[in-house]
Amino acid sequence: MLSALIEPGRLALLYLGFIVVAATISVGWFGSRHEPKHHWLVPFFEWFGELGMFCARVARAIVTPPYEFGELLRQMDNIGSKSLPLVAMAGAATGVVMCLQTHDSLTRFGAKGMLSTVIVFSLIRETGPIITGLIVSGRVGAGIGAELGSMKVTEQIDAMEASAVDPYKFLAATRILACILMLPLLTLAADFFGIIMGWVASTLTDPISLRLFIRNGFKQVTFHDFLPPTIKTAIFGMIIGVVACFQGMRTRGGTEGVGRSATSSVVLSSLFLILADVLLVRFILVFFP
């Protein structure tokens, strides 16, 4: 089992090198222009050090009462239900594109009957989770980064601390938990609309009933094919929430800094999401064959 992880681990290291360079450039670009310039390794390690301390404070805030259930429900509605139309449209478009792209190829090799299986397996195992993660990182990551960034530069977060309200509990922990809880549900929605629209695109060329399409598509699907890829999106949600909240709460530089925080939240969360997907896919293949 360990030998199966070694060779893909090299690929993961290549991705990690790319992520490190991109993250370093992002941190440098999105820093204040008035700060003195240092060697590029200095802001890189400072960023990861501050991120580690931020995660520790958020983890302590999550497990320490009192709990902000009302704010958590509000953030779940904001992140989940308000992202549903965009995720549904992305999933539907993905299903149509997959059907159009694979139909001719499968027909050329005499495997047209496998079209529904290819669409279902591709969506539930990889395409649905990664598309959902990237869509949410664009919408939610930018929103959280801009919202918390504006609160930081207008000293609202400092006012909360002066009023004995823990901003890590009320602002960061609730948003991170909401992202973790909502990403798997949004992934299910993306899979559903992708399969339905894949059937619609398929039946326009070769009429087939929805019942037969679903039965053929899910004939070989097991819980090992469905549950791990869906649950891994909870890790995607954690990455999006942590990066966006961290970038927002360390904003400085006025309104210009708010824009930089929103942009860096999307860039960094998308990059770390892709790296996490590389590692999680291999983990799933090894432990859930």
LUMLUM-966089 format. One record per residue (C-alpha): y, x, z; residue number from 1; residue in three letters. Coordinates in steps of 0.001 Angstrom, whole numbers. Layout:
N
[r [Y, X, Z], NUM, 'ALA']
...
//
This chain:
289
[r [0, 0, 0], 1, 'MET']
[r [2369, 2870, 803], 2, 'LEU']
[r [1614, 4542, -2520], 3, 'SER']
[r [2621, 1342, -4287], 4, 'ALA']
[r [6054, 1631, -2723], 5, 'LEU']
[r [6696, 5295, -3560], 6, 'ILE']
[r [7345, 5042, -7306], 7, 'GLU']
[r [9553, 1924, -7066], 8, 'PRO']
[r [11302, 3668, -4197], 9, 'GLY']
[r [12603, 6243, -6660], 10, 'ARG']
[r [14140, 3467, -8721], 11, 'LEU']
[r [15657, 2032, -5566], 12, 'ALA']
[r [17179, 5433, -4785], 13, 'LEU']
[r [18799, 5482, -8216], 14, 'LEU']
[r [20270, 2067, -7514], 15, 'TYR']
[r [21371, 3291, -4094], 16, 'LEU']
[r [23176, 6241, -5665], 17, 'GLY']
[r [24968, 3877, -8021], 18, 'PHE']
[r [25876, 1566, -5147], 19, 'ILE']
[r [27158, 4482, -3050], 20, 'VAL']
[r [29428, 5714, -5835], 21, 'VAL']
[r [30665, 2212, -6641], 22, 'ALA']
[r [31246, 1367, -2978], 23, 'ALA']
[r [33108, 4616, -2451], 24, 'THR']
[r [35334, 3998, -5454], 25, 'ILE']
[r [35932, 416, -4305], 26, 'SER']
[r [36885, 1512, -816], 27, 'VAL']
[r [39224, 4106, -2256], 28, 'GLY']
[r [40792, 1741, -4780], 29, 'TRP']
[r [41221, -1105, -2346], 30, 'PHE']
[r [42683, 1020, 444], 31, 'GLY']
[r [46359, 1218, 1132], 32, 'SER']
[r [48350, 3273, -1348], 33, 'ARG']
[r [50575, 4553, 1437], 34, 'HIS']
[r [47748, 6113, 3434], 35, 'GLU']
[r [47228, 9880, 3121], 36, 'PRO']
[r [44528, 10861, 656], 37, 'LYS']
[r [41328, 12400, 2054], 38, 'HIS']
[r [38110, 13648, 576], 39, 'HIS']
[r [36160, 10722, -860], 40, 'TRP']
[r [33369, 11152, 1725], 41, 'LEU']
[r [35754, 10478, 4621], 42, 'VAL']
[r [36608, 6830, 3760], 43, 'PRO']
[r [32996, 6290, 2702], 44, 'PHE']
[r [31533, 7181, 6095], 45, 'PHE']
[r [34428, 5503, 7909], 46, 'GLU']
[r [33698, 2277, 6047], 47, 'TRP']
[r [30005, 2277, 6952], 48, 'PHE']
[r [30786, 3246, 10539], 49, 'GLY']
[r [33232, 378, 10931], 50, 'GLU']
[r [30730, -1945, 9256], 51, 'LEU']
[r [28065, -967, 11792], 52, 'GLY']
[r [30375, -1654, 14733], 53, 'MET']
[r [31407, -4953, 13160], 54, 'PHE']
[r [27758, -6028, 12764], 55, 'CYS']
[r [27044, -5122, 16400], 56, 'ALA']
[r [29964, -7233, 17653], 57, 'ARG']
[r [28968, -10174, 15446], 58, 'VAL']
[r [25320, -9984, 16578], 59, 'ALA']
[r [26436, -10020, 20216], 60, 'ARG']
[r [28757, -12953, 19508], 61, 'ALA']
[r [25949, -14947, 17865], 62, 'ILE']
[r [23577, -14777, 20841], 63, 'VAL']
[r [26211, -15157, 23547], 64, 'THR']
[r [27232, -18689, 24641], 65, 'PRO']
[r [29245, -20788, 24169], 66, 'PRO']
[r [28218, -21633, 20621], 67, 'TYR']
[r [30596, -22954, 17974], 68, 'GLU']
[r [28387, -25667, 16450], 69, 'PHE']
[r [31318, -27700, 15177], 70, 'GLY']
[r [32809, -24775, 13261], 71, 'GLU']
[r [29326, -23852, 12009], 72, 'LEU']
[r [28818, -27328, 10535], 73, 'LEU']
[r [32242, -27197, 8908], 74, 'ARG']
[r [31454, -23847, 7310], 75, 'GLN']
[r [28051, -25080, 6151], 76, 'MET']
[r [29794, -27948, 4389], 77, 'ASP']
[r [32378, -25617, 2878], 78, 'ASN']
[r [29841, -23031, 1720], 79, 'ILE']
[r [26940, -25330, 885], 80, 'GLY']
[r [28025, -28690, -456], 81, 'SER']
[r [31187, -27403, -2123], 82, 'LYS']
[r [29227, -24677, -3900], 83, 'SER']
[r [26536, -27105, -5073], 84, 'LEU']
[r [28215, -28222, -8348], 85, 'PRO']
[r [28808, -24659, -9485], 86, 'LEU']
[r [25291, -23540, -8531], 87, 'VAL']
[r [23776, -26600, -10234], 88, 'ALA']
[r [25685, -25903, -13446], 89, 'MET']
[r [24644, -22239, -13387], 90, 'ALA']
[r [21001, -23170, -12787], 91, 'GLY']
[r [21060, -25779, -15547], 92, 'ALA']
[r [22620, -23358, -18017], 93, 'ALA']
[r [20048, -20723, -17086], 94, 'THR']
[r [17191, -23149, -17727], 95, 'GLY']
[r [18556, -24090, -21141], 96, 'VAL']
[r [19132, -20471, -22152], 97, 'VAL']
[r [15656, -19433, -21007], 98, 'MET']
[r [14096, -22261, -23007], 99, 'CYS']
[r [16025, -21407, -26165], 100, 'LEU']
[r [15365, -17676, -25868], 101, 'GLN']
[r [11650, -17860, -25084], 102, 'THR']
[r [10682, -20763, -27361], 103, 'HIS']
[r [10796, -18759, -30602], 104, 'ASP']
[r [9190, -15694, -29027], 105, 'SER']
[r [6281, -17660, -27594], 106, 'LEU']
[r [5848, -19556, -30844], 107, 'THR']
[r [5680, -16245, -32756], 108, 'ARG']
[r [2807, -15055, -30556], 109, 'PHE']
[r [1018, -18394, -30497], 110, 'GLY']
[r [1759, -19115, -26856], 111, 'ALA']
[r [4128, -22054, -27192], 112, 'LYS']
[r [2129, -24001, -24621], 113, 'GLY']
[r [3156, -21462, -21973], 114, 'MET']
[r [6859, -22316, -22278], 115, 'LEU']
[r [6987, -24521, -19189], 116, 'SER']
[r [5070, -21942, -17146], 117, 'THR']
[r [7426, -19148, -18190], 118, 'VAL']
[r [10502, -21207, -17287], 119, 'ILE']
[r [9151, -22284, -13896], 120, 'VAL']
[r [7895, -18843, -12876], 121, 'PHE']
[r [11052, -17071, -14038], 122, 'SER']
[r [13339, -19470, -12207], 123, 'LEU']
[r [11574, -19715, -8866], 124, 'ILE']
[r [10575, -16039, -8588], 125, 'ARG']
[r [13714, -14204, -9659], 126, 'GLU']
[r [16287, -15860, -11898], 127, 'THR']
[r [17146, -18731, -9561], 128, 'GLY']
[r [17639, -16615, -6410], 129, 'PRO']
[r [19685, -13848, -8051], 130, 'ILE']
[r [21878, -16254, -10048], 131, 'ILE']
[r [22556, -18281, -6903], 132, 'THR']
[r [23386, -15159, -4912], 133, 'GLY']
[r [25833, -13861, -7509], 134, 'LEU']
[r [27513, -17245, -7966], 135, 'ILE']
[r [27957, -17702, -4208], 136, 'VAL']
[r [29164, -14125, -3776], 137, 'SER']
[r [31880, -14838, -6331], 138, 'GLY']
[r [33048, -18125, -4865], 139, 'ARG']
[r [32353, -17772, -1153], 140, 'VAL']
[r [32899, -14021, -890], 141, 'GLY']
[r [36358, -14220, -2405], 142, 'ALA']
[r [37226, -17294, -353], 143, 'GLY']
[r [36191, -15795, 2981], 144, 'ILE']
[r [37840, -12472, 2196], 145, 'GLY']
[r [41131, -14123, 1241], 146, 'ALA']
[r [41088, -16609, 4147], 147, 'GLU']
[r [40371, -14067, 6867], 148, 'LEU']
[r [42648, -11537, 5186], 149, 'GLY']
[r [45588, -13920, 5275], 150, 'SER']
[r [44849, -14699, 8920], 151, 'MET']
[r [44781, -10977, 9684], 152, 'LYS']
[r [48089, -10067, 8008], 153, 'VAL']
[r [49858, -13081, 9568], 154, 'THR']
[r [48517, -12028, 13011], 155, 'GLU']
[r [46619, -15271, 13560], 156, 'GLN']
[r [43519, -13294, 14567], 157, 'ILE']
[r [45582, -11339, 17100], 158, 'ASP']
[r [46894, -14651, 18454], 159, 'ALA']
[r [43321, -15921, 18868], 160, 'MET']
[r [42402, -12829, 20873], 161, 'GLU']
[r [45484, -13300, 23034], 162, 'ALA']
[r [44352, -16902, 23664], 163, 'SER']
[r [40931, -15692, 24885], 164, 'ALA']
[r [39164, -16900, 21717], 165, 'VAL']
[r [36668, -14438, 20285], 166, 'ASP']
[r [37393, -14186, 16520], 167, 'PRO']
[r [34013, -12581, 15915], 168, 'TYR']
[r [32329, -15683, 17315], 169, 'LYS']
[r [34634, -18357, 15884], 170, 'PHE']
[r [35458, -16811, 12496], 171, 'LEU']
[r [32794, -14276, 11539], 172, 'ALA']
[r [29576, -15485, 13192], 173, 'ALA']
[r [29924, -19078, 11985], 174, 'THR']
[r [30563, -18031, 8373], 175, 'ARG']
[r [27702, -15537, 8337], 176, 'ILE']
[r [25232, -18054, 9788], 177, 'LEU']
[r [26422, -20697, 7328], 178, 'ALA']
[r [25789, -18324, 4414], 179, 'CYS']
[r [22317, -17492, 5735], 180, 'ILE']
[r [21372, -21161, 6137], 181, 'LEU']
[r [22873, -22462, 2895], 182, 'MET']
[r [21685, -19860, 359], 183, 'LEU']
[r [18002, -20982, 378], 184, 'PRO']
[r [19038, -24630, -56], 185, 'LEU']
[r [21384, -23764, -2912], 186, 'LEU']
[r [18575, -21756, -4505], 187, 'THR']
[r [16335, -24825, -4444], 188, 'LEU']
[r [19086, -26790, -6164], 189, 'ALA']
[r [19470, -24093, -8843], 190, 'ALA']
[r [15695, -24065, -9434], 191, 'ASP']
[r [15582, -27856, -9693], 192, 'PHE']
[r [18405, -28190, -12199], 193, 'PHE']
[r [17142, -25190, -14169], 194, 'GLY']
[r [13667, -26729, -14561], 195, 'ILE']
[r [15046, -30151, -15463], 196, 'ILE']
[r [17439, -28800, -18087], 197, 'MET']
[r [14714, -26481, -19377], 198, 'GLY']
[r [12605, -29569, -19986], 199, 'TRP']
[r [15524, -31315, -21693], 200, 'VAL']
[r [16072, -28363, -24040], 201, 'ALA']
[r [12346, -28125, -24703], 202, 'SER']
[r [11846, -31796, -25455], 203, 'THR']
[r [14671, -31798, -28008], 204, 'LEU']
[r [12584, -29525, -30249], 205, 'THR']
[r [9030, -30421, -29228], 206, 'ASP']
[r [8921, -33752, -27372], 207, 'PRO']
[r [6978, -33515, -24115], 208, 'ILE']
[r [6971, -35772, -21094], 209, 'SER']
[r [8576, -34561, -17894], 210, 'LEU']
[r [5347, -35165, -15999], 211, 'ARG']
[r [3322, -32980, -18376], 212, 'LEU']
[r [6028, -30300, -18402], 213, 'PHE']
[r [6080, -30078, -14598], 214, 'ILE']
[r [2283, -30227, -14314], 215, 'ARG']
[r [1830, -27367, -16781], 216, 'ASN']
[r [4648, -25363, -15245], 217, 'GLY']
[r [3429, -25636, -11662], 218, 'PHE']
[r [-281, -25383, -12438], 219, 'LYS']
[r [-540, -21750, -11350], 220, 'GLN']
[r [2296, -21749, -8793], 221, 'VAL']
[r [1343, -21050, -5174], 222, 'THR']
[r [3369, -20861, -1975], 223, 'PHE']
[r [3352, -17070, -2321], 224, 'HIS']
[r [5230, -17513, -5587], 225, 'ASP']
[r [7709, -19993, -4141], 226, 'PHE']
[r [8482, -19260, -501], 227, 'LEU']
[r [9224, -15483, -368], 228, 'PRO']
[r [11738, -15486, -3275], 229, 'PRO']
[r [13492, -18505, -1785], 230, 'THR']
[r [13583, -17122, 1745], 231, 'ILE']
[r [14903, -13750, 544], 232, 'LYS']
[r [18137, -15511, -407], 233, 'THR']
[r [18811, -15824, 3321], 234, 'ALA']
[r [19214, -12028, 3284], 235, 'ILE']
[r [21542, -12436, 296], 236, 'PHE']
[r [23576, -14875, 2383], 237, 'GLY']
[r [23727, -12422, 5272], 238, 'MET']
[r [24996, -9692, 2937], 239, 'ILE']
[r [27663, -11957, 1436], 240, 'ILE']
[r [28825, -13232, 4822], 241, 'GLY']
[r [28903, -9838, 6544], 242, 'VAL']
[r [30715, -8022, 3730], 243, 'VAL']
[r [33239, -10807, 3128], 244, 'ALA']
[r [34062, -11267, 6825], 245, 'CYS']
[r [34275, -7525, 7379], 246, 'PHE']
[r [36583, -6959, 4425], 247, 'GLN']
[r [38758, -9897, 5432], 248, 'GLY']
[r [39121, -8930, 9090], 249, 'MET']
[r [40105, -5341, 8285], 250, 'ARG']
[r [42847, -6371, 5847], 251, 'THR']
[r [46179, -4582, 6037], 252, 'ARG']
[r [49162, -4258, 3752], 253, 'GLY']
[r [50531, -7809, 3559], 254, 'GLY']
[r [49793, -10182, 689], 255, 'THR']
[r [48799, -7288, -1556], 256, 'GLU']
[r [46118, -6384, 958], 257, 'GLY']
[r [44804, -9961, 913], 258, 'VAL']
[r [44199, -9685, -2827], 259, 'GLY']
[r [42443, -6361, -2389], 260, 'ARG']
[r [40229, -7796, 356], 261, 'SER']
[r [39208, -10770, -1781], 262, 'ALA']
[r [38372, -8547, -4741], 263, 'THR']
[r [36500, -5953, -2700], 264, 'SER']
[r [34506, -8702, -963], 265, 'SER']
[r [33140, -9893, -4309], 266, 'VAL']
[r [32544, -6402, -5705], 267, 'VAL']
[r [30783, -4964, -2670], 268, 'LEU']
[r [28718, -8052, -1826], 269, 'SER']
[r [27487, -8285, -5440], 270, 'SER']
[r [26551, -4595, -5497], 271, 'LEU']
[r [24714, -4701, -2166], 272, 'PHE']
[r [23013, -7937, -3229], 273, 'LEU']
[r [21604, -6258, -6344], 274, 'ILE']
[r [20330, -3312, -4308], 275, 'LEU']
[r [18745, -5634, -1750], 276, 'ALA']
[r [17075, -7569, -4567], 277, 'ASP']
[r [15440, -4375, -5888], 278, 'VAL']
[r [13973, -3600, -2475], 279, 'LEU']
[r [12990, -7180, -1633], 280, 'LEU']
[r [11245, -7767, -4956], 281, 'VAL']
[r [9037, -4749, -4374], 282, 'ARG']
[r [8431, -5801, -778], 283, 'PHE']
[r [7330, -9259, -1948], 284, 'ILE']
[r [5017, -7838, -4627], 285, 'LEU']
[r [3306, -5561, -2093], 286, 'VAL']
[r [2921, -7939, 838], 287, 'PHE']
[r [2622, -11236, -1086], 288, 'PHE']
[r [521, -10329, -4150], 289, 'PRO']
//
